[in-house]
Amino acid sequence: MNLQDTKPTLQKEDDDEIDLIALAKTGWEGRKTVIKMVMIFMAIGLFIAIFSPKEFTASTTMVPASDSKKIGGNLSGLASLAGINLGSMGGEGGISPTLYPQIVNSIPFQKELLQTPLTIEGQSKKVTYANYYTNIYSPGLLGVLKKYTIGLPGIIIKAIKGKTVIPSVGTERSRSEVEGINQLLTISDDENELIKQLSNQLSLDVNNKDGYVSLAATMPEAVPSAELTQRAQELLQQYIINFKIQKSSESLKFIQDRYAEKETAFKDAQQQLARFRDRNQFVNTALAQTTLERLQSEKDLAQGVYSELAKQLETQQIQVKEDTPVFTVLKPVSVPIEKSKPNRPLILIIWTFLGGIIGIGMVFGKEFLDSLKKQWNGSEELETRD
């Protein structure tokens, strides 16, 4: 029984060993194909590594000011351990950091960022981001090849579609249509392409656990990357501040308007009272005394309202300053020294490895197809004999 049991096992091991030897033999016989594919892909990788444009990345890290009225209080830390985020339940009038990406990706934010002045090498004065990528920037050999190979269908479609023409304002109907269009937020095709490119170059990372926000921008030159990052940081902070103080700012504006009105009314009442006293210094009639009392009462009333509004104005100005969030910058923007892309050694290694995988796949694929062909021919011969 033991000899019979071990015999199939030994035979199975022999079959496995023969299979491994056959695989190794197949690979060795196809070594020329593998080497050829490795050399081809290595050349492609070398070409991409050499002609890939340089890119520099500048970044900054900041901590938004926490609201003292934040719902959840000290429980937010315990809730985060349970997978519950109380950050979106911020205090009154606040905005959660999880919404910062929505601000950065909004059209108004992107359009303002397109007008960022950049210091470009070779230019006598600063140029905007939109002007740089429209009239100055050259994508290089690799970018041109990509544009007219992979991007060729898009260029053809864009040329066929053409540009949208707004109807002339020759009639009342067309005039109203144009007015309606002007009231909406619109972007041109060129702006749309620039916004897509800007979205790929700008990144925002919100760390809810540690409570910090990282912002980074990538540009072909070091100084413009830092300038774009700095502008994006300032713009993001301004958007958040405007959102936070919107209610108190509106109240402040209302009080300022009422304060200006009552100041004018108080001064008018003062002048009327002074003019009446000057004209009636030696008049002691009852009518004059009654008019004097009435003007004095109007002046006192206007003065009281004016003084009260002055107090409210001062209080509301303090409230606006209290509501203004403060950002703590942990890592300020600095001009990058080393390029972030391309990583030429890594590109060469990846393409070489890819060439080896494809070469080995071609060798064993060819062997597999040959075996299928032999089986197909053998089955046809058996059918013919039958």
LOSEMI-499559 format. One record per residue (C-alpha): x, y, z. Coordinates in steps of 0.1 Angstrom, whole numbers, padded with zeros to 4 digits, always signed. Example, Ala and Ser with C-alpha at 12.3 -4.5 7.8 and 13.67 -1.06 7.14 Angstrom:
// LOSEMI-499559
+0123-0045+0078 +0137-0011+0071 
This chain:
// LOSEMI-499559
+0000+0000+0000 +0028+0024+0008 +0046+0018-0025 +0014+0023-0044 +0007+0055-0026 +0041+0070-0031 +0044+0061-0068 +0018+0086-0081 +0033+0113-0058 +0067+0108-0073 +0052+0108-0108 +0034+0141-0100 +0066+0157-0087 +0084+0146-0119 +0056+0161-0140 +0059+0194-0121 +0096+0194-0125 +0093+0188-0162 +0068+0216-0165 +0091+0241-0148 +0120+0230-0170 +0098+0234-0201 +0088+0269-0190 +0124+0278-0184 +0133+0264-0218 +0106+0284-0235 +0118+0316-0218 +0154+0309-0227 +0145+0302-0264 +0125+0335-0265 +0152+0355-0248 +0159+0375-0280 +0123+0387-0281 +0124+0396-0244 +0157+0415-0248 +0143+0433-0279 +0112+0444-0261 +0132+0455-0231 +0155+0476-0253 +0125+0492-0272 +0107+0501-0240 +0139+0513-0224 +0144+0536-0253 +0108+0549-0250 +0114+0555-0212 +0147+0573-0219 +0129+0595-0244 +0101+0603-0220 +0126+0609-0191 +0147+0633-0212 +0120+0653-0228 +0095+0655-0199 +0092+0691-0188 +0105+0701-0154 +0079+0709-0127 +0084+0726-0093 +0059+0722-0065 +0055+0748-0037 +0033+0741-0007 +0020+0756+0025 +0003+0742+0056 -0021+0762+0078 -0045+0756+0107 -0079+0773+0106 -0090+0790+0138 -0114+0768+0157 -0147+0782+0168 -0152+0784+0206 -0189+0778+0200 -0183+0746+0181 -0209+0720+0188 -0196+0688+0204 -0168+0705+0223 -0144+0680+0238 -0165+0652+0225 -0153+0658+0189 -0120+0640+0197 -0138+0609+0211 -0163+0610+0182 -0135+0610+0156 -0122+0577+0172 -0156+0562+0165 -0156+0574+0129 -0180+0603+0135 -0169+0637+0122 -0184+0666+0141 -0164+0691+0121 -0193+0698+0098 -0213+0708+0128 -0193+0739+0134 -0202+0769+0154 -0227+0795+0142 -0217+0812+0109 -0186+0790+0105 -0175+0769+0076 -0162+0734+0079 -0126+0727+0065 -0141+0697+0046 -0158+0723+0024 -0125+0740+0015 -0121+0719-0017 -0155+0730-0029 -0143+0767-0026 -0110+0760-0044 -0128+0742-0072 -0155+0768-0076 -0156+0789-0108 -0153+0823-0092 -0122+0812-0072 -0106+0797-0103 -0113+0828-0124 -0097+0850-0098 -0067+0827-0096 -0063+0829-0134 -0054+0866-0129 -0025+0858-0105 +0006+0878-0116 +0036+0856-0120 +0073+0863-0123 +0083+0844-0155 +0120+0840-0165 +0127+0861-0196 +0098+0885-0191 +0105+0921-0181 +0073+0923-0160 +0049+0900-0143 +0023+0883-0164 -0010+0867-0154 -0015+0829-0153 -0039+0831-0181 -0016+0852-0203 +0014+0829-0195 -0004+0797-0207 -0021+0814-0236 +0008+0833-0252 +0041+0824-0235 +0043+0788-0223 +0057+0762-0246 +0049+0725-0237 +0081+0712-0253 +0085+0683-0277 +0067+0657-0255 +0038+0681-0250 +0035+0688-0287 +0035+0650-0295 +0009+0644-0269 -0013+0672-0282 -0012+0661-0318 -0016+0624-0311 -0037+0617-0280 -0053+0651-0280 -0058+0653-0318 -0095+0641-0317 -0103+0669-0292 -0086+0695-0314 -0107+0683-0344 -0139+0683-0324 -0132+0718-0311 -0125+0731-0346 -0157+0715-0359 -0179+0729-0331 -0164+0764-0333 -0172+0791-0309 -0207+0800-0295 -0219+0833-0310 -0242+0855-0289 -0271+0868-0310 -0271+0904-0321 -0292+0929-0301 -0313+0939-0330 -0346+0930-0314 -0361+0933-0280 -0360+0895-0276 -0324+0891-0284 -0316+0921-0261 -0333+0904-0232 -0315+0872-0239 -0281+0889-0238 -0290+0906-0205 -0300+0873-0190 -0267+0857-0201 -0247+0886-0186 -0264+0881-0153 -0252+0845-0151 -0217+0833-0144 -0202+0823-0178 -0168+0812-0190 -0153+0809-0224 -0138+0778-0240 -0103+0792-0234 -0111+0799-0198 -0125+0764-0194 -0093+0748-0207 -0072+0770-0184 -0094+0761-0154 -0090+0724-0162 -0052+0728-0163 -0052+0749-0131 -0073+0723-0113 -0046+0697-0122 -0018+0720-0109 -0035+0730-0076 -0041+0705-0048 -0057+0709-0014 -0055+0683+0013 -0076+0686+0044 -0065+0665+0074 -0095+0662+0096 -0077+0641+0123 -0049+0665+0130 -0068+0696+0119 -0045+0712+0093 -0049+0721+0057 -0022+0717+0030 -0022+0736-0002 +0003+0730-0031 +0007+0743-0066 +0029+0729-0095 +0044+0751-0122 +0072+0747-0148 +0093+0773-0129 +0101+0775-0092 +0092+0812-0084 +0058+0811-0102 +0048+0779-0083 +0055+0798-0050 +0036+0828-0062 +0006+0808-0073 +0005+0789-0039 +0007+0822-0020 -0021+0837-0040 -0043+0806-0036 -0037+0807+0001 -0046+0843+0005 -0076+0839-0017 -0089+0809+0002 -0084+0827+0035 -0103+0857+0022 -0132+0836+0010 -0135+0819+0044 -0133+0853+0062 -0160+0868+0040 -0182+0838+0046 -0176+0839+0084 -0182+0876+0089 -0210+0880+0063 -0238+0883+0089 -0219+0907+0112 -0207+0928+0082 -0242+0932+0069 -0253+0943+0104 -0224+0967+0105 -0233+0982+0072 -0269+0987+0083 -0258+1005+0115 -0233+1026+0095 -0261+1038+0072 -0284+1046+0101 -0256+1063+0119 -0249+1086+0089 -0286+1094+0086 -0290+1103+0123 -0258+1123+0123 -0272+1145+0096 -0305+1148+0114 -0287+1157+0146 -0266+1184+0129 -0297+1198+0112 -0315+1200+0145 -0285+1217+0161 -0284+1243+0133 -0321+1250+0135 -0319+1256+0172 -0289+1278+0169 -0304+1299+0141 -0337+1304+0161 -0318+1315+0192 -0298+1340+0171 -0329+1355+0156 -0349+1356+0188 -0324+1368+0214 -0346+1396+0227 -0380+1381+0221 -0398+1368+0252 -0432+1358+0238 -0449+1326+0246 -0448+1315+0210 -0411+1320+0208 -0406+1301+0240 -0427+1272+0228 -0408+1270+0195 -0375+1271+0214 -0386+1242+0236 -0398+1222+0206 -0365+1227+0187 -0346+1219+0219 -0366+1187+0223 -0360+1177+0186 -0323+1183+0191 -0321+1163+0223 -0340+1134+0207 -0317+1134+0176 -0287+1136+0199 -0299+1106+0220 -0305+1085+0189 -0272+1096+0174 -0253+1087+0206 -0270+1053+0209 -0261+1045+0173 -0225+1055+0179 -0223+1030+0207 -0239+1003+0185 -0215+1011+0157 -0185+1007+0180 -0199+0974+0194 -0206+0960+0159 -0171+0969+0147 -0157+0950+0176 -0180+0921+0168 -0168+0919+0132 -0132+0918+0144 -0141+0890+0168 -0158+0870+0141 -0129+0873+0117 -0111+0839+0118 -0073+0838+0122 -0052+0813+0104 -0020+0799+0119 +0005+0791+0091 +0026+0762+0102 +0046+0760+0069 +0048+0792+0050 +0052+0793+0012 +0088+0791+0000 +0104+0789-0034 +0113+0752-0041 +0149+0744-0048 +0146+0709-0063 +0122+0699-0091 +0093+0676-0082 +0090+0661-0117 +0102+0642-0137 +0118+0615-0117 +0140+0602-0146 +0155+0571-0129 +0121+0559-0118 +0106+0565-0153 +0134+0545-0169 +0130+0517-0144 +0092+0515-0149 +0094+0514-0187 +0123+0488-0186 +0102+0466-0163 +0072+0471-0185 +0092+0460-0215 +0104+0429-0198 +0068+0419-0188 +0055+0425-0223 +0084+0406-0238 +0078+0376-0215 +0041+0377-0222 +0048+0377-0260 +0070+0346-0257 +0046+0325-0236 +0017+0339-0255 +0032+0327-0288 +0039+0293-0272 +0003+0290-0260 -0011+0299-0294 +0012+0273-0310 -0001+0246-0286 -0037+0256-0294 -0029+0254-0331 -0014+0219-0327 -0044+0207-0307 -0068+0222-0334 -0049+0205-0362 -0048+0172-0343 -0085+0172-0337 -0091+0179-0374 -0069+0149-0384 -0089+0127-0361 -0122+0139-0375 -0108+0132-0410 -0098+0096-0402 -0132+0090-0386 
